[in-house]
Amino acid sequence: FWLKQCSVNVIMAEATYDGLQQEASSNLLLSPRSQANAEHHFARVQWRVGAVASVLLYFGAAVAVYPQIEDWTTLETLYFSVEVLTTVGYGDVAPTHSTTRLFAIFHILFGLMVMLSVVGEMLGDMVEQFFDDVVDAIHDNIAEGGDSDSKLANFLQRCAILGFMIACGAGFFHYLEGVPWIDCVYFCVVTVTTIGLGDVTPQTDEGRLFAIFWMLGGVTAMGWTVSAFSEMLLERMRHTFHDQLTLGDVDLAKVGGEDMSVDRMEFYRHYLIEKGFIDQAQFQLMVDNFNALDVNGDGEINVEDIELHKVTTSPDRKTKV
């Protein structure tokens, strides 16, 4: 049923996208950039639907195979599948037959590819958003503000959510399994970090049923927390780029030379080197690259330079030389 629903969603997305393309071509409502954005959005929709279908296929295959050979219950099958998908791997439920171990080889690899693709998409979104923020900030000349503080608040909020998940997990695990509190907290931390040592695991059906949902929620909360921490670090890096130099930071005698003045290019060089983005050798490499492209030596790269560059680098010219 769910696979059928995913197929219907893809078809509807394709029909919507085709309609936008026809409307754009007839009314010229979408610019090439807008059309590219629409294509990107449609590709993301396809990927998400495919991810959902892959997860359902992963669990469906497990339920169809493991109980038939290992004599597992559906609960134990789902419990094992979530252990694999979250890479926790306690080891308390594992295949013992050669047939199911052969199936598990491909099942585990498929599950990890699904998980890594989801994580990769999340990281890609985070990095893409970071560079978009940097470009927007440079373009709009954003002044110093409280963005870094908001990222810190977001990180602390995620830490609070993670702490709440660990506390809830420890409480339920203590109630369902009767394990000492220190072991409960230990079990929860080992789980959310996906270490999965396996020395403390749920033994009852109720505990495993709870662990199925709690593993997914706890590992997700841990991923959110790590993501928020990374975003906070990236935000601090972005603010480092926006920190402005003051007149007190510019040594006119050192930067400007004997004339005690700094032109635009000298300021750019001093800013980039002072902020640690490049060193003197890298800046000189850029200057040499520009000089090589400025064939006529007029201080600008124009059509004449391009034509001269073609002539000087053509095969006939090299042969004559």
FENLINRA-V223482 format. One record per pair of residues at least 12 apart in sequence whose ideal C-beta (glycine too) atoms are under 6 Angstrom apart, sorted by the first residue. I is the first residue (numbers start at 1). GAP is how many residues later the second one is. Records with the same first field share a line. If there is no record, write none. Layout:
BEGIN
I: GAP, GAP
END
This chain:
BEGIN
2: 54
3: 50
6: 43, 46, 47
9: 40
10: 39
13: 32
17: 25
20: 18
54: 60
58: 53
59: 22
62: 15, 19
63: 14
65: 38
69: 28, 30, 31
70: 25, 30
75: 130, 134
76: 17
78: 134
79: 14, 129, 133
80: 13
82: 130, 133
84: 24, 27
85: 26, 30
86: 129, 133
87: 107
88: 103, 106, 108, 127
89: 107
90: 106, 108, 111
91: 107
92: 109
130: 104
134: 104
147: 88
148: 87, 88, 91
151: 80, 81, 84
152: 80
154: 74
155: 73, 74, 77
158: 66, 67, 70
159: 66
161: 60
162: 59, 63
165: 53, 56
166: 22
169: 19, 45
170: 14, 15, 18
172: 38
176: 30, 31
177: 25, 30
183: 17
187: 13
191: 27
192: 26, 27, 30
245: 26
255: 15
269: 14
295: 13, 14
END
